[in-house]
Amino acid sequence: MAGKDKSSHRKGWAQATQLVHEGTRRSQFGETSEAVFLNSGYVYDSAEEAEARFKGEAEGYVYSRYANPTLSMLEDRICALEGAEAARCTASGMAAVAASFLCHLKAGDHVVSGRALFGSCHYIVDELLPRYGIGSTLVDGRDLAAWEEAVQPNTKAFFFETPTNPMLELVDIEAVAKIARKANALTIVDNVFATPLGQRPLPLGADIVVYSATKHIDGQGRCLGGLVLGPSKFIEETLHTYLKHTGPSLSPFNAWVMLKGLETLPLRVARHCKSAARIADFLAAHARVDRVFYPGRTDHPQHALAKKQMADGGPMITFEVKGKKGDAFAVLNAMDLFKISNNLGDAKSLATHPATTTHQRLSPEARAELGIFDNTIRLSIGLEEPADLEADLEQALAAAKS
Ligand SMILES: Cc1ncc(COP(=O)(O)O)c(C=O)c1O
């Protein structure tokens, strides 16, 4: 039985220290690096002990669909980082989003959501929930009055991303959470684009934070994973019961990759964001670029809000190439160091054409409403030398014809 590291609850550790040590459980072998508990079941010393564990009268694991020591380590470590009471891992970011809705909503309830959403989140809010009798209203997340007006007597949850994918619009977490609280609705924030280090929704008033840990928490494009953080009652009762019986469990191996990812997260995120700020300035000054969207730049329409709720400008940049789809494709195809991918949050810099990939299922009108055009390119800035990334963009932009 793995014991919790005695030092793991020492108070006063800085974030970087917590991310290396918090939550560690060592086995009887005293391993330095955390072990991967790659087991599905557990054995008991006696039938009485099995009975007691199942009744919840004795501590201990019973089945890895319910809980596993490697997952517990990841959950405790991310909780320390976010200041959350409790967390649960899921098999992917989408499992985290779906579970955070489905574990507590029922037919007849209503959800208000920011309209600028990752495609699969849009599907859940706009198609899946209504199929089960849960209504939803999509609003411009920047417009506080729109959130207020969308509230109905049966509204049970508010949901949004900030910054949004891909246009990097911001939602005022504190102000929207206040509206939700007044309506007795939970505020659920998808914090993927900011990363856990760049923005802390819980102290700003959000109830639940969800992650695709697939992105910067893994950070090297290896594993899928998701996390849900929030108050103990919601996480350990409502969400846990849902996860236990529906089974979107994270593999212990993937949990171990994410756990080790957290150890280097501050170093990696600092470099991603520093390089992104530099590259955003480079693009803004480029003759073949129309517009740059980066929350850390003073020309971002919500820069003041970025300064209020984000630690930095973030690791993502969106820009418009001068011209049309052909110009954007020419730039993407000419990129060498930047790889064409719909993923993000990798050590490798990635470039996405949202209109034909991540947001392809929206109509051209719906895309235009979100500000996504055929000349829009999204960049996830990696860990390479920024001068090499700029040189790659310089030669790629020369391929734009307009
Ligand atoms: C903002 C956002 N939320 C959720 C997800 C879903 O995460 P996953 O791919 O781990 O299921 C993604 C994936 O790209 C995302 O960008």
The ligand as a Gaussian input file, in Angstrom:
#p B3LYP/6-31G(d) Opt

LIG

0 1
 C      -10.267000      24.485000     -25.174000
 C      -10.316000      22.980000     -25.262000
 N      -11.100000      22.303000     -24.402000
 C      -11.183000      20.959000     -24.451000
 C      -10.472000      20.228000     -25.384000
 C      -10.635000      18.741000     -25.428000
 O       -9.531000      18.057000     -24.929000
 P       -9.136000      16.563000     -25.324000
 O       -8.657000      16.613000     -26.731000
 O       -8.075000      16.200000     -24.329000
 O      -10.352000      15.726000     -25.187000
 C       -9.642000      20.891000     -26.283000
 C       -8.884000      20.112000     -27.283000
 O       -8.319000      20.634000     -28.213000
 C       -9.549000      22.312000     -26.221000
 O       -8.781000      23.001000     -27.064000

